[in-house]
Amino acid sequence: MDFGKLPSIEKVDFTLPIDHTATLSLLNKAKNEAHIPQIYIGCPVWSTKEWVGKWYPLTAKEKDYLHYYSRQFNTIELNTTHYRIPDKTTIQRWYETSEPGFKFCPKWPQQISHEALLINTESAIQVFGENIIALNEKLGVSFLQLPPHFSPQQADILEHFVKTFTPKVPLAVEFRHPDWFKNNPEVAETFAMLQENYIGTVLSDVAGRRDVLHMHLTTPTAMIRFVGNGLHPTDYERIDSWVIRIKSWFEQGLHTLYFFVHEPDPNTLAPELAVYLTKQLEKYCQMDVKGPSPLPQVIQGSLF
């Protein structure tokens, strides 16, 4: 993910911001709702050839990568849907190929979010919604990434979209325009509208845009997009901070966590950081967390 990428991170303050005041209130209400806490950890891709031999078997064919990915992770940040609307045949293949309990989190198509800016997109919304619903119980939270120039002045367009799309599709919104992270009435009204319609928010932890880490949850499901820096020591320190925060959120009433790990070049190293995240969550949250495990390495024997 190039968004927020910096040539150097030496002067970046990676301290997690405090929670938005509305987050605690939301979680306290959610705590009284019957639920089983769930944690989903994944990456933004499954077609990484460099994982063959370490995370996928040496015999893995490209057509089988999703199958092996879903045995290592229990969710995917499905970016391929940002570039085209998948047909129902493709959806069915994804469903049948992936393991039971797996969750797909598809990104909304750019033709809706970026090209049309959510205007006059009812037909595309219907097609996309109807197709991804075919994932059935494997459909996680879809997410709408708004372009950097989509500001609070266009809040009425977002509200119209929320009231247009099918409510059967779980949704979270990722804001990028800086004005979304300022304290003003338009922003407050938009976040209240999202909460009222049970629409979540996406939290992006990236070096070059610390403002997008707004810590304002609008549903008891947290979706976190974590962008590392090549397994730099700060990556692990940041994960430690997140584990403390996540533990607090679950204690306060969080229902579900989606945590997507991004690493550069391109995401080859993401499973290593996901392993660390998994172990820390199991240790401190005392929950059963599914995460990747490197495959046993075959060591050539010697006759002498």
Stockholm file with secondary structure:
# STOCKHOLM 1.0

chainA/1-304         MDFGKLPSIEKVDFTLPIDHTATLSLLNKAKNEAHIPQIYIGCPVWSTKEWVGKWYPLTAKEKDYLHYYSRQFNTIELNTTHYRIPDKTTIQRWYETSEPGFKFCPKWPQQISHEALLINTESAIQVFGENIIALNEKLGVSFLQLPPHFSPQQADILEHFVKTFTPKVPLAVEFRHPDWFKNNPEVAETFAMLQENYIGTVLSDVAGRRDVLHMHLTTPTAMIRFVGNGLHPTDYERIDSWVIRIKSWFEQGLHTLYFFVHEPDPNTLAPELAVYLTKQLEKYCQMDVKGPSPLPQVIQGSLF
#=GR chainA/1-304 SS CCTTCCSCCTTCCCCCCCCCHHHHHHHHHHTTSCCCCEEEEEESCSCCGGGBTTTBCTTCCGGGHHHHHHHHCSEEEEGGGGTSCCCHHHHHHHHHHSCTTCEEEEBCCHIIIIISTTTTCHHHHHHHHHHHGGGGGGBCCEEEECCTTCCGGGHHHHHHHHHHSCTTSCEEEECCSGGGGSCCHHHHHHHHHHHHTTCEEEEEECTTCGGGCCCCCSSSEEEEEEECSSSCHHHHHHHHHHHHHHHHHHHHTCCEEEEEEECTTTTTTHHHHHHHHHHHHHHHHCCCCCCCCCCCCCCCCCCC
#=GC SS_cons         CCTTCCSCCTTCCCCCCCCCHHHHHHHHHHTTSCCCCEEEEEESCSCCGGGBTTTBCTTCCGGGHHHHHHHHCSEEEEGGGGTSCCCHHHHHHHHHHSCTTCEEEEBCCHIIIIISTTTTCHHHHHHHHHHHGGGGGGBCCEEEECCTTCCGGGHHHHHHHHHHSCTTSCEEEECCSGGGGSCCHHHHHHHHHHHHTTCEEEEEECTTCGGGCCCCCSSSEEEEEEECSSSCHHHHHHHHHHHHHHHHHHHHTCCEEEEEEECTTTTTTHHHHHHHHHHHHHHHHCCCCCCCCCCCCCCCCCCC
//
